[in-house]
Amino acid sequence: MTDDPNNLTGSERLLDLDGAARYLNDSPRHVRSLWARREIAAIRVGRKVRFDPRDLDRYIETQRVEAVRR
């Protein structure tokens, strides 16, 4: 198994809540809040919730604030 989530297949690349929080360098509570507000996508596997790192990357890109050139 590799550390690069893009090289994994299927459920291997899905992160649980704690994994998603580590990926975003944030708290699990905030990740749960983002998911509840549908700001990040999640995948339900039975009763469990999993996050695809590609969806988290898309969320990160939407939060980007460009520098102002003067």
N, CA, C and O atoms as CSV, one atom per row, in Angstrom:
chain,resi,resn,atom,element,x,y,z
A,1,MET,N,N,0.839,-1.182,0.000
A,1,MET,CA,C,0.000,0.000,0.000
A,1,MET,C,C,0.883,1.244,0.000
A,1,MET,O,O,1.926,1.271,0.653
A,2,THR,N,N,0.469,2.257,-0.723
A,2,THR,CA,C,1.242,3.490,-0.849
A,2,THR,C,C,0.580,4.611,-0.063
A,2,THR,O,O,-0.602,4.534,0.270
A,3,ASP,N,N,1.345,5.646,0.229
A,3,ASP,CA,C,0.797,6.787,0.959
A,3,ASP,C,C,0.032,7.739,0.058
A,3,ASP,O,O,-0.705,8.595,0.548
A,4,ASP,N,N,0.195,7.606,-1.257
A,4,ASP,CA,C,-0.480,8.481,-2.202
A,4,ASP,C,C,-1.897,7.973,-2.445
A,4,ASP,O,O,-2.069,6.922,-3.062
A,5,PRO,N,N,-2.934,8.704,-1.969
A,5,PRO,CA,C,-4.315,8.232,-2.114
A,5,PRO,C,C,-4.748,8.097,-3.568
A,5,PRO,O,O,-5.684,7.351,-3.858
A,6,ASN,N,N,-4.092,8.800,-4.490
A,6,ASN,CA,C,-4.482,8.712,-5.892
A,6,ASN,C,C,-4.046,7.401,-6.537
A,6,ASN,O,O,-4.556,7.044,-7.599
A,7,ASN,N,N,-3.117,6.678,-5.920
A,7,ASN,CA,C,-2.659,5.405,-6.465
A,7,ASN,C,C,-3.426,4.218,-5.896
A,7,ASN,O,O,-3.156,3.076,-6.270
A,8,LEU,N,N,-4.361,4.463,-5.015
A,8,LEU,CA,C,-5.140,3.385,-4.420
A,8,LEU,C,C,-6.400,3.154,-5.238
A,8,LEU,O,O,-6.821,4.023,-6.001
A,9,THR,N,N,-6.994,1.990,-5.077
A,9,THR,CA,C,-8.210,1.676,-5.816
A,9,THR,C,C,-9.349,1.370,-4.859
A,9,THR,O,O,-9.130,0.961,-3.719
A,10,GLY,N,N,-10.567,1.575,-5.339
A,10,GLY,CA,C,-11.760,1.190,-4.590
A,10,GLY,C,C,-11.811,1.754,-3.191
A,10,GLY,O,O,-11.499,2.922,-2.960
A,11,SER,N,N,-12.209,0.907,-2.264
A,11,SER,CA,C,-12.402,1.355,-0.890
A,11,SER,C,C,-11.086,1.637,-0.176
A,11,SER,O,O,-11.098,2.233,0.901
A,12,GLU,N,N,-9.956,1.230,-0.739
A,12,GLU,CA,C,-8.676,1.512,-0.107
A,12,GLU,C,C,-8.410,3.005,-0.012
A,12,GLU,O,O,-7.732,3.453,0.913
A,13,ARG,N,N,-8.931,3.777,-0.950
A,13,ARG,CA,C,-8.649,5.205,-0.942
A,13,ARG,C,C,-9.646,5.992,-0.102
A,13,ARG,O,O,-9.446,7.187,0.114
A,14,LEU,N,N,-10.702,5.364,0.373
A,14,LEU,CA,C,-11.697,6.075,1.168
A,14,LEU,C,C,-11.202,6.262,2.596
A,14,LEU,O,O,-10.591,5.370,3.184
A,15,LEU,N,N,-11.479,7.433,3.133
A,15,LEU,CA,C,-11.047,7.784,4.484
A,15,LEU,C,C,-12.234,7.812,5.421
A,15,LEU,O,O,-13.332,8.210,5.032
A,16,ASP,N,N,-12.016,7.393,6.648
A,16,ASP,CA,C,-13.055,7.551,7.657
A,16,ASP,C,C,-13.006,8.996,8.160
A,16,ASP,O,O,-12.211,9.800,7.674
A,17,LEU,N,N,-13.846,9.316,9.118
A,17,LEU,CA,C,-13.935,10.693,9.618
A,17,LEU,C,C,-12.595,11.175,10.158
A,17,LEU,O,O,-12.170,12.287,9.847
A,18,ASP,N,N,-11.928,10.358,10.958
A,18,ASP,CA,C,-10.637,10.761,11.516
A,18,ASP,C,C,-9.586,10.920,10.420
A,18,ASP,O,O,-8.768,11.838,10.470
A,19,GLY,N,N,-9.607,10.030,9.435
A,19,GLY,CA,C,-8.669,10.131,8.324
A,19,GLY,C,C,-8.897,11.390,7.505
A,19,GLY,O,O,-7.946,12.051,7.088
A,20,ALA,N,N,-10.168,11.720,7.277
A,20,ALA,CA,C,-10.492,12.948,6.543
A,20,ALA,C,C,-10.047,14.175,7.333
A,20,ALA,O,O,-9.556,15.146,6.757
A,21,ALA,N,N,-10.217,14.129,8.636
A,21,ALA,CA,C,-9.787,15.249,9.475
A,21,ALA,C,C,-8.268,15.414,9.406
A,21,ALA,O,O,-7.768,16.534,9.303
A,22,ARG,N,N,-7.537,14.303,9.463
A,22,ARG,CA,C,-6.078,14.385,9.333
A,22,ARG,C,C,-5.689,14.914,7.951
A,22,ARG,O,O,-4.776,15.730,7.831
A,23,TYR,N,N,-6.374,14.456,6.924
A,23,TYR,CA,C,-6.093,14.888,5.549
A,23,TYR,C,C,-6.268,16.400,5.412
A,23,TYR,O,O,-5.473,17.062,4.744
A,24,LEU,N,N,-7.300,16.939,6.040
A,24,LEU,CA,C,-7.578,18.375,5.978
A,24,LEU,C,C,-6.862,19.160,7.076
A,24,LEU,O,O,-6.937,20.387,7.126
A,25,ASN,N,N,-6.166,18.432,7.955
A,25,ASN,CA,C,-5.508,19.061,9.101
A,25,ASN,C,C,-6.527,19.858,9.918
A,25,ASN,O,O,-6.319,21.028,10.242
A,26,ASP,N,N,-7.612,19.197,10.233
A,26,ASP,CA,C,-8.732,19.828,10.922
A,26,ASP,C,C,-9.287,18.848,11.949
A,26,ASP,O,O,-8.789,17.730,12.075
A,27,SER,N,N,-10.291,19.253,12.663
A,27,SER,CA,C,-10.884,18.373,13.673
A,27,SER,C,C,-11.989,17.512,13.050
A,27,SER,O,O,-12.628,17.921,12.081
A,28,PRO,N,N,-12.207,16.324,13.608
A,28,PRO,CA,C,-13.319,15.501,13.127
A,28,PRO,C,C,-14.666,16.224,13.258
A,28,PRO,O,O,-15.549,16.063,12.416
A,29,ARG,N,N,-14.810,17.003,14.298
A,29,ARG,CA,C,-16.061,17.739,14.496
A,29,ARG,C,C,-16.315,18.711,13.343
A,29,ARG,O,O,-17.445,18.824,12.867
A,30,HIS,N,N,-15.277,19.410,12.893
A,30,HIS,CA,C,-15.448,20.349,11.792
A,30,HIS,C,C,-15.737,19.616,10.484
A,30,HIS,O,O,-16.557,20.073,9.687
A,31,VAL,N,N,-15.069,18.482,10.258
A,31,VAL,CA,C,-15.332,17.697,9.047
A,31,VAL,C,C,-16.781,17.218,9.047
A,31,VAL,O,O,-17.451,17.267,8.016
A,32,ARG,N,N,-17.267,16.755,10.197
A,32,ARG,CA,C,-18.660,16.320,10.306
A,32,ARG,C,C,-19.603,17.480,10.010
A,32,ARG,O,O,-20.635,17.299,9.362
A,33,SER,N,N,-19.251,18.658,10.482
A,33,SER,CA,C,-20.062,19.855,10.227
A,33,SER,C,C,-20.066,20.203,8.738
A,33,SER,O,O,-21.113,20.533,8.181
A,34,LEU,N,N,-18.904,20.130,8.094
A,34,LEU,CA,C,-18.831,20.392,6.652
A,34,LEU,C,C,-19.698,19.413,5.879
A,34,LEU,O,O,-20.382,19.795,4.930
A,35,TRP,N,N,-19.669,18.152,6.286
A,35,TRP,CA,C,-20.467,17.136,5.609
A,35,TRP,C,C,-21.961,17.387,5.854
A,35,TRP,O,O,-22.766,17.268,4.930
A,36,ALA,N,N,-22.329,17.730,7.078
A,36,ALA,CA,C,-23.737,17.977,7.404
A,36,ALA,C,C,-24.294,19.147,6.585
A,36,ALA,O,O,-25.467,19.149,6.211
A,37,ARG,N,N,-23.441,20.140,6.311
A,37,ARG,CA,C,-23.853,21.296,5.500
A,37,ARG,C,C,-23.667,21.039,4.011
A,37,ARG,O,O,-23.910,21.922,3.189
A,38,ARG,N,N,-23.237,19.832,3.664
A,38,ARG,CA,C,-23.018,19.401,2.275
A,38,ARG,C,C,-21.958,20.241,1.561
A,38,ARG,O,O,-22.034,20.459,0.351
A,39,GLU,N,N,-20.968,20.709,2.328
A,39,GLU,CA,C,-19.854,21.429,1.729
A,39,GLU,C,C,-18.796,20.459,1.224
A,39,GLU,O,O,-18.000,20.809,0.353
A,40,ILE,N,N,-18.781,19.246,1.763
A,40,ILE,CA,C,-17.918,18.189,1.247
A,40,ILE,C,C,-18.778,16.953,1.003
A,40,ILE,O,O,-19.748,16.693,1.715
A,41,ALA,N,N,-18.396,16.210,-0.011
A,41,ALA,CA,C,-19.133,14.991,-0.356
A,41,ALA,C,C,-18.681,13.842,0.543
A,41,ALA,O,O,-17.556,13.824,1.043
A,42,ALA,N,N,-19.578,12.895,0.732
A,42,ALA,CA,C,-19.255,11.697,1.507
A,42,ALA,C,C,-19.956,10.509,0.867
A,42,ALA,O,O,-20.904,10.658,0.095
A,43,ILE,N,N,-19.474,9.352,1.204
A,43,ILE,CA,C,-20.035,8.106,0.692
A,43,ILE,C,C,-20.504,7.289,1.885
A,43,ILE,O,O,-19.747,7.053,2.827
A,44,ARG,N,N,-21.741,6.867,1.836
A,44,ARG,CA,C,-22.263,6.004,2.897
A,44,ARG,C,C,-21.982,4.560,2.541
A,44,ARG,O,O,-22.303,4.104,1.444
A,45,VAL,N,N,-21.383,3.847,3.472
A,45,VAL,CA,C,-21.143,2.408,3.349
A,45,VAL,C,C,-21.860,1.788,4.542
A,45,VAL,O,O,-21.315,1.703,5.642
A,46,GLY,N,N,-23.090,1.359,4.300
A,46,GLY,CA,C,-23.910,0.914,5.428
A,46,GLY,C,C,-24.199,2.102,6.326
A,46,GLY,O,O,-24.735,3.118,5.881
A,47,ARG,N,N,-23.841,1.966,7.587
A,47,ARG,CA,C,-24.030,3.067,8.533
A,47,ARG,C,C,-22.802,3.958,8.636
A,47,ARG,O,O,-22.823,4.988,9.311
A,48,LYS,N,N,-21.743,3.558,7.968
A,48,LYS,CA,C,-20.489,4.304,8.048
A,48,LYS,C,C,-20.430,5.371,6.962
A,48,LYS,O,O,-21.055,5.248,5.909
A,49,VAL,N,N,-19.669,6.408,7.242
A,49,VAL,CA,C,-19.463,7.496,6.293
A,49,VAL,C,C,-17.986,7.497,5.919
A,49,VAL,O,O,-17.114,7.436,6.786
A,50,ARG,N,N,-17.718,7.566,4.630
A,50,ARG,CA,C,-16.345,7.583,4.129
A,50,ARG,C,C,-16.172,8.779,3.198
A,50,ARG,O,O,-17.125,9.259,2.585
A,51,PHE,N,N,-14.930,9.245,3.112
A,51,PHE,CA,C,-14.608,10.421,2.309
A,51,PHE,C,C,-13.547,10.053,1.290
A,51,PHE,O,O,-12.566,9.385,1.615
A,52,ASP,N,N,-13.747,10.493,0.054
A,52,ASP,CA,C,-12.780,10.271,-1.011
A,52,ASP,C,C,-11.801,11.446,-0.998
A,52,ASP,O,O,-12.233,12.598,-1.055
A,53,PRO,N,N,-10.508,11.185,-0.925
A,53,PRO,CA,C,-9.532,12.282,-0.913
A,53,PRO,C,C,-9.671,13.226,-2.112
A,53,PRO,O,O,-9.350,14.410,-2.002
A,54,ARG,N,N,-10.136,12.726,-3.234
A,54,ARG,CA,C,-10.323,13.606,-4.402
A,54,ARG,C,C,-11.410,14.636,-4.124
A,54,ARG,O,O,-11.299,15.783,-4.556
A,55,ASP,N,N,-12.463,14.237,-3.404
A,55,ASP,CA,C,-13.509,15.193,-3.020
A,55,ASP,C,C,-12.959,16.215,-2.030
A,55,ASP,O,O,-13.306,17.395,-2.088
A,56,LEU,N,N,-12.102,15.758,-1.126
A,56,LEU,CA,C,-11.500,16.679,-0.165
A,56,LEU,C,C,-10.577,17.666,-0.879
A,56,LEU,O,O,-10.514,18.839,-0.510
A,57,ASP,N,N,-9.861,17.190,-1.902
A,57,ASP,CA,C,-9.016,18.091,-2.697
A,57,ASP,C,C,-9.859,19.146,-3.399
A,57,ASP,O,O,-9.464,20.310,-3.465
A,58,ARG,N,N,-11.019,18.749,-3.927
A,58,ARG,CA,C,-11.908,19.714,-4.583
A,58,ARG,C,C,-12.397,20.760,-3.573
A,58,ARG,O,O,-12.479,21.945,-3.893
A,59,TYR,N,N,-12.717,20.319,-2.368
A,59,TYR,CA,C,-13.143,21.250,-1.320
A,59,TYR,C,C,-12.018,22.243,-1.021
A,59,TYR,O,O,-12.258,23.444,-0.899
A,60,ILE,N,N,-10.805,21.739,-0.904
A,60,ILE,CA,C,-9.659,22.615,-0.624
A,60,ILE,C,C,-9.532,23.671,-1.713
A,60,ILE,O,O,-9.308,24.845,-1.417
A,61,GLU,N,N,-9.674,23.263,-2.964
A,61,GLU,CA,C,-9.561,24.219,-4.073
A,61,GLU,C,C,-10.647,25.294,-4.013
A,61,GLU,O,O,-10.400,26.442,-4.381
A,62,THR,N,N,-11.847,24.932,-3.553
A,62,THR,CA,C,-12.917,25.935,-3.469
A,62,THR,C,C,-12.644,26.953,-2.368
A,62,THR,O,O,-13.232,28.035,-2.366
A,63,GLN,N,N,-11.769,26.620,-1.444
A,63,GLN,CA,C,-11.458,27.518,-0.325
A,63,GLN,C,C,-10.283,28.445,-0.631
A,63,GLN,O,O,-9.932,29.305,0.176
A,64,ARG,N,N,-9.693,28.262,-1.783
A,64,ARG,CA,C,-8.512,29.044,-2.161
A,64,ARG,C,C,-8.871,30.524,-2.316
A,64,ARG,O,O,-9.870,30.875,-2.943
A,65,VAL,N,N,-8.048,31.362,-1.743
A,65,VAL,CA,C,-8.188,32.812,-1.874
A,65,VAL,C,C,-6.912,33.290,-2.535
A,65,VAL,O,O,-5.822,33.140,-1.982
A,66,GLU,N,N,-7.046,33.860,-3.708
A,66,GLU,CA,C,-5.881,34.321,-4.455
A,66,GLU,C,C,-5.302,35.580,-3.820
A,66,GLU,O,O,-6.018,36.401,-3.246
A,67,ALA,N,N,-4.007,35.701,-3.939
A,67,ALA,CA,C,-3.306,36.890,-3.428
A,67,ALA,C,C,-3.661,38.092,-4.297
A,67,ALA,O,O,-3.927,37.958,-5.491
A,68,VAL,N,N,-3.661,39.240,-3.685
A,68,VAL,CA,C,-3.931,40.489,-4.392
A,68,VAL,C,C,-2.595,41.073,-4.826
A,68,VAL,O,O,-1.701,41.290,-4.008
A,69,ARG,N,N,-2.474,41.321,-6.111
A,69,ARG,CA,C,-1.233,41.939,-6.608
A,69,ARG,C,C,-1.363,43.441,-6.563
A,69,ARG,O,O,-2.381,44.007,-6.961
A,70,ARG,N,N,-0.336,44.068,-6.083
A,70,ARG,CA,C,-0.354,45.531,-5.978
A,70,ARG,C,C,0.752,46.111,-6.813
A,70,ARG,O,O,0.912,47.330,-6.864
